[in-house]
Amino acid sequence: MTHISANDLKTRGVAAIEASLAEHPEAIVSVRGKDRYVVMDISHYHYLRECELAAALAESRADLAAGRYVEESAEEHVARLGG
């Protein structure tokens, strides 16, 4: 993953991001020498979101298969949560 300094962003703007993303899917933006942000192409972001949702679905299916769930009404749910 490449690094872009905040100063480079200030002077070069989006061109600095485009240059970094031409070679890597993500780039770290550092502010005063510390890594603070990550920028990426929107298609890569959508891909990562799909992976995240697929992992959550797999986890939910595993919980259902293992019996790790509770059947209850909305009122019972709120009461269980302490509301």
C-alpha positions as CSV (number, residue, x, y, z in Angstrom):
1,M,0.0,0.0,0.0
2,T,1.4,3.4,-0.9
3,H,1.5,6.5,1.3
4,I,0.4,10.0,0.4
5,S,1.2,12.9,2.7
6,A,-1.4,15.5,3.5
7,N,1.0,18.1,2.1
8,D,1.2,16.2,-1.1
9,L,-2.6,16.1,-1.3
10,K,-2.7,19.8,-0.6
11,T,-0.3,20.6,-3.4
12,R,-1.2,18.0,-6.0
13,G,-4.9,17.3,-5.1
14,V,-6.7,14.4,-6.7
15,A,-3.7,13.8,-9.0
16,A,-1.8,12.4,-6.0
17,I,-4.5,10.0,-5.2
18,E,-4.9,8.9,-8.9
19,A,-1.2,8.3,-9.2
20,S,-1.1,6.1,-6.1
21,L,-4.2,4.2,-7.1
22,A,-2.8,3.5,-10.5
23,E,-0.4,1.0,-9.0
24,H,-2.2,-0.1,-5.8
25,P,-5.9,-0.7,-4.8
26,E,-5.5,1.5,-1.6
27,A,-3.4,4.4,-0.4
28,I,-2.7,5.6,3.1
29,V,-2.9,9.3,3.8
30,S,-0.6,10.5,6.5
31,V,-1.0,13.7,8.5
32,R,2.1,15.0,10.3
33,G,3.8,11.7,9.8
34,K,1.0,9.6,11.2
35,D,-1.3,7.3,9.1
36,R,-4.8,8.7,9.4
37,Y,-6.9,7.7,6.3
38,V,-7.2,5.2,3.6
39,V,-8.4,6.1,0.1
40,M,-9.5,3.7,-2.6
41,D,-11.3,3.4,-5.9
42,I,-15.0,3.2,-5.4
43,S,-15.2,-0.2,-7.2
44,H,-12.7,-1.6,-4.6
45,Y,-14.8,-0.1,-1.8
46,H,-17.9,-1.8,-3.1
47,Y,-16.0,-5.1,-3.4
48,L,-14.9,-4.8,0.3
49,R,-18.4,-4.0,1.3
50,E,-19.7,-7.1,-0.5
51,C,-17.1,-9.2,1.3
52,E,-18.1,-7.7,4.7
53,L,-21.8,-8.5,4.0
54,A,-21.0,-12.1,2.8
55,A,-19.0,-12.7,6.0
56,A,-21.9,-11.3,8.2
57,L,-24.3,-13.6,6.3
58,A,-22.0,-16.6,6.8
59,E,-21.8,-15.8,10.5
60,S,-25.5,-15.5,10.9
61,R,-26.1,-18.8,9.1
62,A,-23.6,-20.5,11.4
63,D,-25.3,-19.1,14.4
64,L,-28.7,-20.4,13.2
65,A,-27.2,-23.8,12.5
66,A,-25.7,-24.0,15.9
67,G,-28.9,-22.8,17.7
68,R,-27.3,-19.5,18.9
69,Y,-30.4,-17.4,18.6
70,V,-33.5,-16.3,20.6
71,E,-37.1,-16.3,19.4
72,E,-39.1,-13.5,21.2
73,S,-41.5,-10.7,20.7
74,A,-40.3,-7.1,20.2
75,E,-41.4,-6.3,23.8
76,E,-39.5,-9.3,25.2
77,H,-36.5,-8.2,23.2
78,V,-36.5,-4.7,24.5
79,A,-37.0,-6.0,28.1
80,R,-34.1,-8.4,27.6
81,L,-31.9,-5.5,26.5
82,G,-32.9,-3.5,29.6
83,G,-35.1,-1.0,27.9
